C-alpha cells in the first residue's frame, strides 16, 4: 500500500512539471514610440548676444587715503549730498604729523649746513666736494619734506566736486591701507550711466564699438531701454576669463540707481546660421537652454541633444546648433521620449 502511494505522488509531480514546461513563456517587450522626424530649415540671422551686468554712474569714484593708518572719522553717510571741498573722512594724524615734523626739521638742518659750508667755501676753508655733498643732502631733505607734506595733505578725503555719497566701505577706528577704497562718490549734474558686463571669447569677437543694445532692469520689468556699446576690453579678466564690455544707457525719463541688475541684448552685425525648430520639438526648456531628440534613418534609438535658443518668432524656435548634421529631428512625439528610447518613424 505504501509503495502505491509513493508511485501516485511521483506521477502527480511529473504531471505538474510537464504542464509548466508546456506553458508558453511570458515575454516583456520594450515600448516603441511612433514619431515623426524630418530635416529642418536652416537660415542666416542676426542673433543678439545675451548677457547681464550692473548699472553704475560713469562718474562714480572710489575714494581712498594716500597713506595707510587708523581712520579717525567718517563724516558722511550713504545717500548724503556733499559740496565741493567738503571734508569726508580723515586718518589719525599723530604718526603722519610726526613724520612731517621730522622731515621739516631735517630740511631746516640741511639749510643751515648748506649756508655754513657755502661761507666756508668762499673763505677757501671748505672744499668743493664738501659743498657738493651738503648741496645734495639739502636737495634730498627738501624732497623728503615735500613727500611728507603731500602724504599729510592726502590723509584726508575731500569732495572733488558737488556730489552724492553712494556707499561707505569702512568704519571709524578701522585700520585701512593706502589706496584701499573707503567711500564711493558720484558727481552730481552728470547723468551718464553705464552697464558693465562680461562676454565669452566667442561673443566678444562679434561685438563692435557703437553696436546698439536693449537693456531691461528687474526694477522696470518689461521696459526696454536703449543703450550702445561704448567700450570694449582688449584683454580677458584673469579671474573670470571674460572680456569686459561697457554699454552706455539712455534712460530717458526713468530713474537710474547705482547697482541695478541689467539684462542686455547686444545687436551685432554678425550673421549666424540657425536651425528653425517647431516649438513642440523642444523639451525641458529653461531660459536659453533646451533639448531636442534626433534619430538616424537606419537607427531606432532617439538621442537627446542639448540646444541653445537664439530667439523666438511666431512659428519657430531658432537654435544655434547645426542639428541637421546630427540626424533627423523628431518633431512629433518628442514629449513621450527619453534618451535612448526606441522609436519607429510613422506617418502623421
Order of alpha helices (4+ residues) and beta strands (2+ residues): alpha-beta-beta-beta-beta-beta-beta-beta-alpha-alpha-beta-beta-beta-beta-beta-alpha-beta-beta-beta-beta-beta-beta-beta-beta-beta-beta-beta
